Amino acid sequence: MKQYTIGKKAAVIVLHQLCMILMVTGVFATGYAFRHDAHENIDIYTLISLAGLVGSFVSLAYMANVAGRKSEDDYTIYYLPIDKVYSDVMLVIFTLLMVFMGKVISGVKNQHFDYASLIMTAGTFTFLFDMAFIILYQSIVRKIKGNILCTHSLMYKGYELLKRVIEKKDIHTQKTKEIMRIQEALEAISEGALDTTLNVNEFHGQQKKVAEAVNHIRQGLMSSVNESLKNEKLKADLITNVSHDIKTPLTSIVNYVDLLKRENLENENAKYYIHVLEEKSQRLKQLTEDLVETSKITSGNVKLNMQKLDLVELLYQTGGEFNERFESRNLTIVTKIPSEQIFIYADGRQLYRSIENLYTNAAKYALENTRVYVELEKADTKAVFTIKNVSKNELDIVSNGNVDLTERFVRGERSRTTEGSGLGLSIAKNLTHLMGGKFEIKVDGDLFIATITYNII
């Protein structure tokens, strides 16, 4: 790799100065020869000038190639302290230097020097001016290579300042102000502030029409939202009323089934019928209770008693209550819960119900002789509870595509026809969200993964 050492660069600079001195002194010597009719040396002086001109251009080209670089394969641009001077200031200095040099040359030409004094004076001024020229020239080349010639200038800084002033609304035309007010109104509406309105009398021309359209959009959205809320309330009220109406006769059915069980019936068919009645009535009772609970959550009628809770203790308590149910189906719980306390802010009763729903889901639908993984971990400022199990039947989401298992009455398995209301996961999700948590369901083949996340306090 060819290195561009300081010694090589300095040698080229010296060579360029020598060539410039040769060129300028040759030109002055030619002029002196013409004035004093010494024509025999004009060819030599001209040749010296041309040689100096060619040499100066070659050395300038080399300096342009190596400026700001340390080696042939290193394309990083290295700047010097002189490069901190703004480009337009440097160009002004460069221009003034050229003008001053022109005046000096003109002044020297008008002086009556003898030959030796003329050459000495021309060479000295050339050396000084060329040194300044090289410094400015290489700095400009480095900036061009680094693409900062324009951006590192007072004019560009002024342009950026003016742009920032305009963006900060310090200087705006009336049209711009109106457009920005419309944009702010649209952003507010998109974020749910449907009471945002624009006074159309404050707008002009096309902006006035756009403001009117924004108001119409707001009114349409408000009507749709109100209608949707009304329909949702009607559905919630219907569910609540029907559930309450069913509850009274259902309680009687459950009680009478219990009374029949106490009778010493000899008929085996009668015993079987009572068993079926008990099973179906209990399922209907659970469905009715889930419907009432879902209605309360949807309508926001759930009262929360938010307090500081130890999530670790709650999980150990819940897991212990399900040990027998898991063992009855040959399910092994693999628990990974930290030993230290993890505190969150939630309603203990409702949080227990959310977690209980997930344990119940695993106890009912996990494949026998498999493991159920329960894990609690800290993720930065979050407490993440995860429960995983393999489903005993094919999950319906696999065949139906994007099915949200937390929607009401959605069941994960097509074969669930004898138990489950399709409301458990919906209740768990809505309760979690009401308490400021996050509830997620993921399915990978037959692997079912449920996650509840809360902020740690």
C-alpha positions as CSV (number, residue, x, y, z in Angstrom):
1,M,0.0,0.0,0.0
2,K,1.5,3.3,-1.1
3,Q,1.9,5.7,1.8
4,Y,1.5,9.5,1.3
5,T,4.1,10.6,3.9
6,I,4.6,14.1,5.1
7,G,8.0,14.1,3.5
8,K,6.6,13.2,0.0
9,K,3.9,15.9,0.3
10,A,6.5,18.5,1.4
11,A,8.8,17.6,-1.5
12,V,5.9,18.1,-4.0
13,I,5.1,21.5,-2.4
14,V,8.8,22.5,-2.7
15,L,8.8,21.3,-6.3
16,H,5.6,23.3,-7.1
17,Q,7.1,26.5,-5.6
18,L,10.3,26.0,-7.6
19,C,8.2,25.6,-10.8
20,M,6.2,28.6,-10.0
21,I,9.3,30.7,-9.4
22,L,10.8,29.4,-12.7
23,M,7.6,30.3,-14.5
24,V,7.2,33.8,-13.0
25,T,10.8,34.7,-13.2
26,G,11.0,33.4,-16.8
27,V,8.0,35.6,-17.7
28,F,9.7,38.7,-16.1
29,A,13.0,37.9,-17.7
30,T,11.3,37.6,-21.1
31,G,9.7,41.0,-20.5
32,Y,13.0,42.5,-19.4
33,A,14.7,41.1,-22.5
34,F,12.1,42.7,-24.8
35,R,12.4,46.1,-23.1
36,H,16.2,46.0,-23.4
37,D,16.4,44.4,-26.9
38,A,18.2,41.3,-25.5
39,H,16.5,39.0,-28.0
40,E,19.1,36.3,-27.9
41,N,17.9,34.9,-24.5
42,I,14.2,35.1,-25.1
43,D,13.9,31.5,-26.3
44,I,15.7,30.3,-23.1
45,Y,13.4,32.4,-20.9
46,T,10.3,31.2,-22.7
47,L,11.4,27.6,-22.3
48,I,12.0,28.1,-18.6
49,S,8.5,29.7,-18.2
50,L,6.8,26.7,-20.1
51,A,8.8,24.2,-18.0
52,G,7.7,26.0,-14.8
53,L,4.1,26.1,-16.0
54,V,4.0,22.4,-16.8
55,G,5.7,21.5,-13.6
56,S,3.4,23.6,-11.5
57,F,0.3,22.0,-13.0
58,V,1.7,18.5,-12.6
59,S,2.5,19.1,-8.9
60,L,-0.9,20.7,-8.4
61,A,-2.6,17.6,-9.8
62,Y,-0.5,15.4,-7.4
63,M,-1.4,17.7,-4.4
64,A,-5.1,17.4,-5.3
65,N,-4.8,13.6,-5.4
66,V,-3.1,13.2,-2.0
67,A,-4.8,16.1,-0.2
68,G,-6.5,14.8,3.0
69,R,-5.3,11.2,2.4
70,K,-2.6,9.1,4.2
71,S,-2.2,6.3,1.7
72,E,-3.3,5.1,-1.8
73,D,-6.0,2.7,-0.4
74,D,-7.2,5.0,2.4
75,Y,-10.1,7.1,1.2
76,T,-10.8,8.7,4.5
77,I,-10.5,12.4,4.4
78,Y,-8.3,13.9,7.2
79,Y,-8.8,17.6,7.9
80,L,-6.4,20.2,9.2
81,P,-7.1,23.1,11.6
82,I,-7.2,25.5,8.6
83,D,-10.2,23.6,7.3
84,K,-12.3,25.0,10.1
85,V,-12.4,28.3,8.2
86,Y,-15.7,28.6,6.4
87,S,-15.5,27.9,2.6
88,D,-16.9,31.2,1.4
89,V,-14.6,33.1,3.7
90,M,-11.7,31.1,2.3
91,L,-12.8,31.8,-1.3
92,V,-13.0,35.5,-0.5
93,I,-9.4,35.4,0.9
94,F,-8.3,33.4,-2.1
95,T,-9.9,36.0,-4.5
96,L,-8.4,38.9,-2.6
97,L,-5.0,37.2,-2.7
98,M,-5.2,36.8,-6.4
99,V,-6.2,40.4,-6.9
100,F,-3.4,41.6,-4.6
101,M,-0.9,39.4,-6.5
102,G,-2.0,40.8,-9.8
103,K,-1.5,44.4,-8.5
104,V,1.9,43.5,-7.1
105,I,3.0,42.0,-10.4
106,S,1.8,45.0,-12.2
107,G,3.7,47.2,-9.8
108,V,6.9,45.3,-10.2
109,K,6.6,45.6,-14.0
110,N,6.3,49.3,-13.8
111,Q,9.5,49.6,-11.6
112,H,12.9,50.1,-13.2
113,F,14.8,47.3,-11.7
114,D,18.0,45.9,-13.0
115,Y,18.0,42.3,-14.1
116,A,19.2,40.7,-10.9
117,S,16.9,42.8,-8.7
118,L,13.9,42.1,-10.9
119,I,14.5,38.3,-10.8
120,M,15.0,38.4,-7.0
121,T,11.9,40.5,-6.3
122,A,9.7,38.4,-8.6
123,G,11.0,35.1,-7.1
124,T,10.5,36.3,-3.5
125,F,6.9,37.5,-4.1
126,T,6.1,34.3,-6.0
127,F,7.4,32.2,-3.1
128,L,5.2,34.0,-0.6
129,F,2.1,34.1,-2.7
130,D,2.4,30.5,-3.7
131,M,2.8,29.4,-0.1
132,A,-0.6,31.0,0.8
133,F,-2.1,29.7,-2.4
134,I,-1.1,26.1,-1.6
135,I,-2.6,26.3,1.8
136,L,-5.9,27.6,0.5
137,Y,-5.9,25.3,-2.5
138,Q,-5.4,22.1,-0.5
139,S,-8.0,23.1,2.1
140,I,-10.6,23.6,-0.7
141,V,-9.6,20.3,-2.3
142,R,-10.1,18.5,1.1
143,K,-13.5,20.0,1.5
144,I,-14.5,19.1,-2.0
145,K,-13.5,15.5,-1.4
146,G,-15.4,15.4,1.9
147,N,-18.5,17.0,0.3
148,I,-18.4,19.8,2.8
149,L,-17.4,22.7,0.6
150,C,-20.9,24.0,0.4
151,T,-22.3,22.8,3.8
152,H,-19.3,24.3,5.7
153,S,-20.0,27.9,4.7
154,L,-21.5,30.9,6.3
155,M,-24.1,31.1,3.5
156,Y,-25.3,27.5,4.2
157,K,-25.3,28.1,8.0
158,G,-27.5,31.1,7.3
159,Y,-29.8,29.0,5.1
160,E,-30.2,26.4,7.9
161,L,-30.9,29.0,10.5
162,L,-33.6,30.5,8.2
163,K,-35.1,27.1,7.6
164,R,-35.2,26.4,11.4
165,V,-36.9,29.7,12.0
166,I,-39.5,28.9,9.4
167,E,-40.1,25.4,10.8
168,K,-40.6,26.9,14.3
169,K,-43.4,29.1,13.0
170,D,-41.5,32.3,13.7
171,I,-42.1,33.4,10.1
172,H,-45.1,31.9,8.3
173,T,-47.3,33.1,5.5
174,Q,-51.1,33.1,6.2
175,K,-51.5,30.1,3.9
176,T,-48.9,28.1,5.7
177,K,-50.4,28.9,9.0
178,E,-53.8,27.7,7.8
179,I,-52.4,24.5,6.4
180,M,-50.6,23.8,9.7
181,R,-53.8,24.4,11.7
182,I,-55.6,21.9,9.4
183,Q,-52.8,19.4,9.9
184,E,-52.9,19.8,13.7
185,A,-56.7,19.3,13.7
186,L,-56.3,16.1,11.6
187,E,-53.6,14.7,13.9
188,A,-55.8,15.4,17.0
189,I,-58.8,13.7,15.3
190,S,-56.7,10.7,14.4
191,E,-55.6,10.4,18.0
192,G,-59.2,10.2,19.1
193,A,-60.0,13.9,20.0
194,L,-63.3,13.9,18.0
195,D,-64.4,17.1,19.6
196,T,-61.8,19.0,17.6
197,T,-63.4,21.6,15.2
198,L,-62.1,24.2,12.9
199,N,-63.7,27.7,12.5
200,V,-64.1,27.8,8.8
201,N,-64.4,31.7,8.9
202,E,-60.8,31.9,9.8
203,F,-59.7,30.2,6.5
204,H,-59.5,31.4,2.9
205,G,-59.7,29.9,-0.5
206,Q,-58.9,26.2,-0.9
207,Q,-58.0,26.0,2.8
208,K,-61.6,26.9,3.7
209,K,-63.0,24.0,1.7
210,V,-60.5,21.6,3.3
211,A,-61.4,22.9,6.8
212,E,-65.1,22.3,6.0
213,A,-64.3,18.8,4.9
214,V,-62.3,18.1,8.1
215,N,-65.4,19.2,10.1
216,H,-67.6,16.9,8.1
217,I,-65.2,14.0,8.6
218,R,-65.2,14.7,12.4
219,Q,-69.0,14.7,12.5
220,G,-69.2,11.5,10.5
221,L,-66.7,9.8,12.8
222,M,-68.5,11.0,15.9
223,S,-71.8,9.7,14.6
224,S,-70.2,6.3,13.8
225,V,-68.5,6.1,17.2
226,N,-71.7,7.0,19.0
227,E,-73.7,4.5,17.0
228,S,-71.1,1.8,17.7
229,L,-71.1,2.6,21.4
230,K,-74.9,2.5,21.5
231,N,-75.0,-0.9,19.8
232,E,-72.3,-2.2,22.1
233,K,-74.3,-1.0,25.1
234,L,-77.5,-2.6,23.8
235,K,-75.7,-5.9,23.3
236,A,-74.1,-5.7,26.8
237,D,-77.5,-4.9,28.3
238,L,-79.2,-7.7,26.4
239,I,-76.5,-10.2,27.5
240,T,-76.9,-9.0,31.1
241,N,-80.7,-9.2,31.1
242,V,-80.9,-12.5,29.4
243,S,-78.3,-14.0,31.7
244,H,-80.1,-12.8,34.8
245,D,-83.4,-14.2,33.4
246,I,-81.7,-17.5,32.8
247,K,-80.1,-17.6,36.2
248,T,-83.3,-18.0,38.2
249,P,-84.7,-21.1,36.5
250,L,-81.2,-22.5,36.1
251,T,-80.7,-22.3,39.9
252,S,-83.9,-24.3,40.3
253,I,-82.8,-26.9,37.8
254,V,-79.5,-27.3,39.6
255,N,-81.2,-27.6,43.0
256,Y,-83.7,-30.2,41.7
257,V,-81.0,-32.2,40.0
258,D,-79.2,-32.3,43.4
259,L,-82.4,-33.5,45.1
260,L,-82.8,-36.2,42.5
261,K,-79.2,-37.4,43.1
262,R,-80.2,-38.0,46.8
263,E,-83.1,-40.3,45.9
264,N,-82.2,-43.9,45.9
265,L,-83.1,-44.6,42.3
266,E,-82.6,-48.2,41.1
267,N,-83.1,-47.5,37.4
268,E,-79.6,-47.2,35.8
269,N,-81.0,-45.2,32.9
270,A,-82.5,-42.7,35.4
271,K,-79.1,-42.4,37.1
272,Y,-77.5,-41.7,33.8
273,Y,-80.0,-39.1,32.9
274,I,-79.5,-37.3,36.2
275,H,-75.7,-37.3,35.5
276,V,-76.2,-35.7,32.1
277,L,-78.6,-33.2,33.5
278,E,-76.1,-32.2,36.2
279,E,-73.3,-31.9,33.7
280,K,-75.3,-29.8,31.3
281,S,-76.8,-27.6,34.0
282,Q,-73.3,-26.9,35.5
283,R,-72.0,-26.0,32.0
284,L,-74.9,-23.7,31.5
285,K,-74.4,-22.1,34.9
286,Q,-70.7,-21.4,34.1
287,L,-71.7,-20.0,30.7
288,T,-74.2,-17.7,32.3
289,E,-71.7,-16.5,34.9
290,D,-69.1,-15.9,32.1
291,L,-71.6,-13.9,30.1
292,V,-72.5,-11.7,33.0
293,E,-68.8,-11.1,33.7
294,T,-68.0,-10.4,30.1
295,S,-70.9,-7.9,30.0
296,K,-69.6,-6.1,33.1
297,I,-66.0,-5.9,31.7
298,T,-67.2,-4.7,28.3
299,S,-69.4,-2.0,29.8
300,G,-66.7,-0.9,32.3
301,N,-68.8,-1.9,35.4
302,V,-66.0,-3.8,37.0
303,K,-64.7,-2.2,40.2
304,L,-61.0,-2.6,40.6
305,N,-59.1,-2.6,43.9
306,M,-55.7,-1.7,42.7
307,Q,-52.8,-2.4,45.1
308,K,-49.2,-3.5,45.3
309,L,-49.0,-7.3,44.8
310,D,-46.2,-9.9,44.9
311,L,-46.6,-11.7,41.6
312,V,-44.3,-14.5,42.6
313,E,-46.4,-15.4,45.6
314,L,-49.6,-15.3,43.6
315,L,-48.2,-17.7,41.0
316,Y,-47.0,-20.2,43.6
317,Q,-50.5,-20.1,45.2
318,T,-52.3,-20.6,41.9
319,G,-50.0,-23.4,40.8
320,G,-50.5,-25.2,44.1
321,E,-54.3,-25.2,43.6
322,F,-54.0,-26.9,40.2
323,N,-51.5,-29.6,41.1
324,E,-54.2,-32.3,41.5
325,R,-56.0,-31.3,38.3
326,F,-52.7,-31.6,36.4
327,E,-51.7,-34.9,38.0
328,S,-55.1,-36.4,37.1
329,R,-54.3,-35.9,33.4
330,N,-50.6,-36.9,33.8
331,L,-49.4,-33.4,33.1
332,T,-46.1,-32.2,34.6
333,I,-45.7,-28.6,35.5
334,V,-42.2,-27.2,34.8
335,T,-41.9,-24.0,36.8
336,K,-39.3,-21.3,36.4
337,I,-40.1,-18.6,38.9
338,P,-37.6,-16.3,40.6
339,S,-37.1,-16.7,44.4
340,E,-37.1,-12.9,45.0
341,Q,-40.3,-10.9,45.2
342,I,-41.6,-9.1,42.1
343,F,-44.1,-6.4,42.8
344,I,-46.7,-5.1,40.4
345,Y,-49.8,-2.8,40.7
346,A,-53.0,-4.7,40.1
347,D,-56.3,-6.0,41.6
348,G,-55.4,-9.3,43.3
349,R,-58.8,-10.9,42.8
350,Q,-59.1,-10.0,39.1
351,L,-55.4,-10.9,38.4
352,Y,-55.9,-14.3,40.0
353,R,-58.9,-14.8,37.7
354,S,-56.9,-14.0,34.6
355,I,-54.1,-16.4,35.6
356,E,-56.6,-19.0,36.8
357,N,-58.2,-19.0,33.3
358,L,-54.8,-19.8,31.7
359,Y,-54.1,-22.6,34.2
360,T,-57.7,-24.0,33.6
361,N,-57.2,-23.8,29.9
362,A,-54.0,-25.8,30.2
363,A,-55.5,-28.3,32.6
364,K,-58.4,-29.0,30.2
365,Y,-56.9,-28.9,26.8
366,A,-53.2,-29.9,27.1
367,L,-52.0,-33.2,25.6
368,E,-51.8,-36.0,28.3
369,N,-48.4,-37.1,29.4
370,T,-46.7,-33.8,28.4
371,R,-45.2,-30.8,30.2
372,V,-46.8,-27.5,31.0
373,Y,-44.2,-24.7,31.2
374,V,-44.8,-21.8,33.6
375,E,-42.3,-19.0,33.7
376,L,-41.9,-15.6,35.2
377,E,-39.0,-13.4,34.2
378,K,-37.9,-9.8,34.5
379,A,-37.4,-7.9,31.2
380,D,-36.0,-4.5,32.0
381,T,-38.9,-2.8,33.9
382,K,-41.5,-5.5,33.0
383,A,-42.6,-8.7,34.7
384,V,-43.5,-11.3,32.0
385,F,-45.6,-14.4,33.0
386,T,-45.7,-17.1,30.3
387,I,-47.5,-20.5,30.2
388,K,-46.9,-23.0,27.4
389,N,-48.6,-26.3,26.6
390,V,-49.1,-28.6,23.7
391,S,-52.8,-28.9,22.7
392,K,-54.3,-32.4,22.6
393,N,-56.3,-31.5,19.5
394,E,-55.5,-29.5,16.4
395,L,-55.8,-25.8,17.1
396,D,-58.5,-24.2,14.8
397,I,-56.3,-21.2,14.2
398,V,-53.9,-23.4,12.2
399,S,-56.6,-24.2,9.6
400,N,-58.6,-20.9,9.8
401,G,-55.6,-18.5,9.5
402,N,-55.7,-15.2,11.4
403,V,-58.2,-16.1,14.2
404,D,-57.9,-14.1,17.4
405,L,-58.4,-16.7,20.2
406,T,-59.1,-13.9,22.7
407,E,-62.3,-12.8,20.9
408,R,-65.6,-13.7,22.5
409,F,-67.0,-17.2,21.7
410,V,-63.8,-18.2,19.8
411,R,-62.5,-21.7,20.6
412,G,-59.1,-22.9,19.9
413,E,-60.1,-26.5,19.1
414,R,-62.8,-27.5,16.7
415,S,-63.5,-30.6,18.9
416,R,-64.5,-28.5,22.0
417,T,-68.2,-29.2,21.8
418,T,-68.9,-30.4,25.3
419,E,-67.2,-27.9,27.5
420,G,-65.9,-24.3,27.5
421,S,-67.8,-21.2,26.6
422,G,-65.2,-19.5,24.4
423,L,-65.1,-16.6,26.9
424,G,-62.3,-17.5,29.3
425,L,-59.4,-16.0,27.3
426,S,-61.5,-13.0,26.4
427,I,-62.2,-12.3,30.1
428,A,-58.5,-12.8,31.0
429,K,-57.4,-10.4,28.2
430,N,-59.9,-7.7,29.1
431,L,-59.2,-7.9,32.8
432,T,-55.5,-7.7,32.2
433,H,-55.9,-4.6,30.0
434,L,-58.2,-2.9,32.5
435,M,-55.4,-3.3,35.1
436,G,-52.8,-1.7,32.8
437,G,-51.2,-5.0,31.7
438,K,-50.6,-6.7,28.3
439,F,-52.1,-10.0,27.3
440,E,-50.9,-12.0,24.3
441,I,-51.6,-15.4,22.7
442,K,-49.3,-17.1,20.3
443,V,-49.7,-20.4,18.5
444,D,-47.0,-22.4,16.8
445,G,-48.5,-25.5,15.4
446,D,-50.0,-27.3,18.4
447,L,-47.9,-25.2,20.9
448,F,-50.1,-22.8,22.8
449,I,-48.3,-19.8,24.4
450,A,-50.0,-17.2,26.6
451,T,-48.2,-14.2,28.0
452,I,-49.2,-11.6,30.6
453,T,-47.0,-8.5,31.1
454,Y,-47.0,-5.9,33.8
455,N,-44.8,-3.0,34.8
456,I,-42.6,-3.7,37.9
457,I,-42.9,-1.3,40.8
